[in-house]
Amino acid sequence: MVAAEALQSFELPAAALRIFQRAVQCISKLGKDAAVIFRAEELLLRGADDGHSSASQFVFRRKFFRSTPMTGASAPPVETKVVVVARQLLVALKGSQQKSAEGLVIRLLGQRIFLEFTGRLGGKVRHGVPLLETMPFLPGEPAAGPHAVAMAPSLLARVLEHCVPPRTGCEEITVGAAPSEGLRVKSEDLMSSDREAHRTEVLVQMSDLEACSLDPAGGEVKIPGRGLRDFARAAENISKDLDSLGVLDGSALLELRFGATGPVVCSIASASDGLVRPLQDFRAVLMVAVKEHIALPGAPTPVPSTAPASARRAQPRQGPKRRAVEVDVADFDAFPEHSQVGRTQETQRPPPTQPVSATPGLQLFTQTQRAEIAQASAPRVPPAAPAVHSAAPAVPPAAPAVPPAAPAVPPAAPAVPAPTQMQPSQAHAPGRQAAQAALLFASLSPAAPAAAAAPTLASRLQPRFEDSEDELIGADPDEVAFARGDQEEEAPDWFDCENLW
């Protein structure tokens, strides 16, 4: 057991360390626990919220590490699954010494995960994160669709921050597919007394997308928006580090898939060779359960599929909570169904291959398609404007003749008949007051909703302000204090760990 655990060691350089930090930060915002899976040449981070309605996964492969458990070893691949508190793992990664760290060694020893940082001058800092006695939630990545769009991570982050701003009651968003327009994102502040004033709708036009495949039937889905917003912000920052690390084959994109059945799946991809391709050495996926499917008028109602039978005992349903995806039974083969569950579980089976999505890959828009989309989305009102301006030059010559006629203004004195009209109005004063009261009551009463206002175009949204999310982790003391939570111990400074261990 100890010899097997000694092999579970990964070494990350400084560039990969920042990506690992942001992945842990994204998981800590989603839920309480984080599952860490050690494989031969892969390191996986998985997390979910308390209701298992949202789940995220980050996969780090060989190109991210200086050394892996298979470096200099001939042992068969051993897979180990452990669970830790996500915030405790984040505290260990967000200390003040991380600003000058040159590398990180992640090692599983005993009942703890040790994080050993190496400084520029050779100093070392070691943090130990205890393991939990719980089983990880390990969902498989499902196929989603038929709607699929790909856009820049910064664009989706701006749209979601506009629809789900912080410190508001906007918890849910509605994502809709408009085949002739693009992608519509709507939100509503449920905590506000005036919901009309806090209703937001953003239209991501086809010209703003890098690739798009929308079903002609359209449709909308309602999902929690905060998890997707945090994932988009993390993806925007991670894509910059991926580019500096040399992992990207092309430009970074966010691929969003949703439809009438299944969850909403958002993943980081790259644009290369005219296609939207998944990354080979890195995988970041967010799966969100759909709370409500909204079909457009005239669209066929999807028939619910029957779940396949399995040998596992049926579990009672607890409340209205829905899981994001169906759990693969093979993921729990290593966990016996009794209360005495060990903190670490090992399996000798080879690591599973990367799940292949059943949905086809997206094709990037060509230059011809972009020109057609830009021409179709261009406003048609400006062509009528030149006709109005063409007749305008004929008016100024006649304008100078009007000022000489200024003496004609004094005869227009309607103040003289005013006294004669005031006296008859006194007889109808009660009726006038009643009319004014009726108008006042009509203005205060809730009127019928008028025509829907035009949505805000995503291309016109201002870039978001730089905040602590964009800084290197460990540079903002407030973020460190927030991540530390109720713990009072301070992060140690650099020292030689050989004197203590």
N, C-alpha and C positions, 0 to 999 in steps of 0.2 A: 504493500500500500504506500509506504513512504517512498520507495524507489519510483513507483509510477507517478506520484505527486511531484517528485523532484524534476521530472521531465516536463511538467507543465510550466514552461517559462517562455515568455515572449519579450523581445527587446525592440522598442520603438525609437526612431530618431525624433528630433525636435519637430520637424514638419508634420509627421504622423501623430505626434503627441497632441497637437492642437486639434486635429480632427477627432481624436479619441475623447478629448475633453468636451467638445461640443456635442458629441454623441451621448455622453453620459448626462450632460446638462439637459438635453432634449428628453431623455428618458425620465429624469428626475422630475420634470415638469408634468409629465404624463401620469405617473403613478408613484407608489411608495417603493416597490421592490424592483430590482433589476436582476435578470438572469444572465449569468456569464457562462459561456460554453467554450471549453478548451478542446480543440481538435489538433490534429497533427500539424497542419499548416494554416489553420483558420482560428480566428477569435471572434466570437459572436456576442453581441449585446442585445438583449430583448427586454421589453417592458410593456406594461399594459396598465390601464386605469383600474379602479376598484371594481367597476361593473363589467370589465372585460368588453366594453363597447369600442375601445380603441386599443390598438397594439402597434408597436414599432419595432423595427429590427435593423441592426447595423452589423454588417459582416466585413471584417478586415482579413485580407488574404496576404499571400506571400510577399508581395511587393511593398507592403507597409512595414515589414520587420527587418531588423538586422539579423536576428536569429529566431528560430522557432524550435518547438520540441523535437522536430526531426533533424535538426542540425547536429551532425556528428553522432547520430543514434541510428541503430538498425532495428529498434523495437517496433512491433506492429502499432498501428495508430490506435490511440486510446482516447476516448471521448469522455469528458467529465462535465457535468452540469451542476452548477452551484447557484445559490440565490443570496444576494446581499441587499441591504437597505440602500436605495439609490442615492439618498441624500448623504449618507456617510461616505459613499464612494466619491460623490461630488466634492465633499469637504476635503478629502485627501488630495484631490486633483486641483483645488483652487487655493492652495496656500500661497503665501508671498514668495516662497522660494522657487515657484514654477516659472517665474519671469526669466530666470537665467538658467533654466534646465536645458541640458544638451541631449538628454535621452531618458527613457523610462523602461524599467524592467518590471513586468507583471508576472508574479510567481505565486503558485498555489502550494502552500505548505501547511499541513495540519488542517486546522479548522479556520484558517484565515487566508485572505488574499493580500499579499504584500505588494506594495507599490514602492519601488526604489528609484529615486530620482538621482541623476548624475549631473553635477554642476560643471561649469567651464573650468574651474580650477581643481577639479578632482574630488570635491566634497560630495557627500552622499546624504540623502534623507530617505528614511524608510517609514512608511505608514502601513499599519495593519488594519484590515477591514474584516470583522467577524462574519461568519456565514450564518444563515438562518435555517431553521428547521422546517421550511416550507417547500412545496413543490412548485417549479416554475410553470407559468402559462406559456406553452409553446405552440402557437397556431401555425398552420401552414399558409403559404401565400396563395390565395385563390385567384381564379380567373375572373376578371371584372370587365364590364362593357355593357352595351356595344359602343357607348360614347367614349372617345379618347381624344385628348388634346395634349400638346406639348408646347411649353412656353419657357421663357427665361425665369429662373428662380426669383430674381428681383421684381419682376412684374407680378407674379402671384403673391409675393410678400406684400407689395404695396396695395393690392386689391383687398387682401384679407385684413390688413391693418386699417384700411378705410372702412370696411364693413364690420369688423370686430375690434373696435378700439379698446385699449385697456381701461380699466376702472369704469366700465359701463355694464348694463344689463344684457348686452348682446351675447347670447350663449349659442344660438343656433343660426345657421345660414342655409339658404336654399340655392343649390347649384342647378342651373337649367341649361339644356342644350337647345339652341336656336339654330337650326341648320342654315338658314339664310343670313344670319347675323353673326353668330359666334357663341360665346359663353356668357351667361348671365349669372351674377352672384348677388343675392338679396339677403338682407338681414333686418331685424326689427328689435328695438330695445323694449323688452317686456317689462322692465322695471320703471319705465317712465310713464307719467300720467298722460302725456300727449304722445301717443304712438305714431301719429302722422308726422310729427316733427322729427322723430328719430327712426324713420324708415329709410333705408339706404338700398340703392340698387346700382350696380356697376356692370357695364357691358364691355367685355373683352372682345373686340372686333376680330374678324378673321385675319385682317392685315397685321394684327399684333401677335398672332400665334405663329410658331415655327412649323407646326404640323397639326393636322386636324382630321378627324374621322367621326362625324356625327351621324347618327341614324336619322333618316328622314322623318320618323315618327316623333322625334323630340322626346321631351320628358324632363321632370325635375325630381331632385332628391333633397331631403332635409337631413342635415347632419350637424353634430356639434362642431363649432367653428374654431374654438381656441386651440385644440390639438393640431389642426391643420395649419393654423396661423403660426404656431411655434415651430412646426416642422419646416414650413416654408422659409422662415427666418434663419433657422439653423442650416438649411440647404443652401441658402444664399451665401453664408459665410464659409460653409464647408467647400463649396465649389471653388472658391478662391484658393483655399489651401490645396485642393486636389490638383489644380492647375500648376501650382508651384512645385508640387511633389512629382509631377509628370505622369499622373495616373490617367488623365483625360486624353482620349484620342481626338476629340474635337471640342466643341463648346458645350458647357454644361446646360442641361435642360431639366425641367420638372415635368414628368409624364403623369397625367391625371386621367384615371379611368373610372367610369361610373355607368350605371344603367338601371333597368327595372328590377333586376335581381342581383343579389350579392352585395358586398360592401363597396365602399369607395376606396380605391387604391392609388396612392401617390408615391412615386419613386423617383430617384435621381437617375438620369440617363445622360447620354452624350449624342451629339449630332455628328455623324461621320458617314461618308459615302452615300449621302442622300437619304439616310435612314436614321431613325431614332433607335439607338442600340443601348442595352444595359451595359454597365461597366463590368469589366472582367475581374478587377482586383478589389472592388469595393461595391457594397450593396447597402442602400438605405431605403427603407420602405415604411410607409405608414398605412395602416388599414383601419377604417372607421366604419362602424355599423350604421346603416341607414335607418333613421327613425320613421320616415314616411316617404313613400313613393307617390309622386304626383304626375299622373299621365295627362297629356294634353287632350282636349276634346277630340273625339273621333279615333283615338289611338286604341288598339286592342289591349285588353287587360291580360297581363302575363299570368300563366297558369303556374301555381306553386309546385315545385318539384318535390318528390318524395325522397326523404333521406335514406341512404342505403343502410341495410341492416348490418349490425356488427355484433361481435360476441360479448361486448361489454354490457354490464347491467345498466339499464336505463336510470338516469338520475332524476330526482324530482325537480321540477321547475320552481325557482325561487323568485317571485316577483316579476315585474314586467321588464327586467333588464335582459338585453339581448347581447350575445357575444358577437364580436366582430366577424369571426370566421369560424368554420367548422374545424375542430381540432383533429389532427391526424392521430389515430390510435397508436401508431408505431412510436410516436414521440414519448409515450408514457410507459413503454415496455420496460424501461430501467427502473421504474418506481413501483414497489410492491404496494398493494392496497391494504395497509395496516398502519397503525399509528406510529410504530417505531421505525421511522424513516431516517436513514443516515443523512448527514449533511452533504456528503459527496457521493455521487453514483457514477460508476464507470461501466462502459460497455466496450466489448471487443469488436463490435460490428464496424465495418468501414464507414467513413463519413458519407452521408447521402450526397448525391449530386445536386447541383443547383436546380431548383424547380423551374420547369419550363412552362411559361404561360401559354394557355390555349389561344389567346387573342393574337391576331396578326400584328406585326410591327408597323409602326407608322412611317410614312414616307414624307420627307421634308418637302415644303413647297418649292417649286422651281421658280426661276425668274419670270417665266411666262405666266405661271399661276399667280404669282404675287402681283404682276401688273394687272391681270384681270380682276383680282380681288380688290386692289386699290381703286380701279376704275368703277367697280360695282359699289364700293362703299363710299365713294366720293359724293358729297351733297349735290343735289340737283337744283338748289335754289339760286346759287350765284349766276347761272346763265341768264336769268330774267333781270338781274341788276343792271347790266349795261344798257338795256332798252330804256330803263327809267332815266339813267344818266344822260342818254343821248338827247332827250327832250329838255333836260335841265338847262343847257346853254341858251335856249331860246327865251327863257324867262328873265334872266338878268337884264337884257336891254329894256324891257318894259318896267323893270323895278325902279329906275330913276324917275319915272313919271309919277310914281306914287308919293314920294316925299313932298313935292310941291303942293299936293292936295292936302297938306296938313291942316290948313284953315277949315277944312270941312269937318274936323273933329268936334268943335264946340256945338254945332247943332244937335249932335247925338247926345241929348241929355234926358235919359229916362227917369231922372229923379223927380220930375214934375208930376207925372201921373202916379207916382208912388203913394202920396198921401191919399189919393182917391181909392187906391186898392187896399190900403191898410184898414179902413173902416169896415168894408164888407167882410174882411177876414175875421173881425172880432166876433161876428155872429157864428162863425164855424170854428171857433177856437177849441171847443171840446173835441170836435171831430179830428182836427189837426193833431191834438195831443194824443188821441187814440192811435192815429196812424204812426206817429213817432214812437209810441210805446210798442206797437206791433213790429216796427222795423228793428227796434232795440232787442226785442225778444227773439226775433228771427236771427239776429247776428250772434246772440249768445247761445242759441240752441244748436246742437250738433247737426250740421247739414249733411246731405247725402254726398258721398265721395265723388269728386269731380273726375275728369279724365286723368289717367295716370301720368305723372310727370315723366319727362324724358330721363332715361338713366344716365348716370355719369360715365363718360368714356374712360376706360382704363389708361389710355394714352395721355390723358390730361391730368392724371393724378400726380401730385407733387412727390418727389422722392422723399422717403421718410427721413426723419432726423437721426443723426448718428447717436447711438446710446451705448450703454455698457455692454450690450450684446455684441457689438462690433469690435470691442477691444479684446486684446489678448486676455485670456482667462487668468485671473490672478492679479490684474492691474487695478481693479476697482475694489476698494475695501468694503463698500456697501454690498456688492454682490457676494463677497466672501462671507460677510455677516449673515446675509439672507440664506446662503447655502448651509451655513453652520447650524442654523436653527436654534434649538435649545441647548446645544453643546457649548460649554464655556471654555473648553481647553483651547489654547492658542496654537496656531501652526508653528512648529519649531523652525529655527533658522538652520543654515547649513552647518553641518558638523560631520565628523568622521564616525560613521556608524560602526566601524571595526572596534571602537572602544566600548561600545554598548552591547553589541551582539557577537 
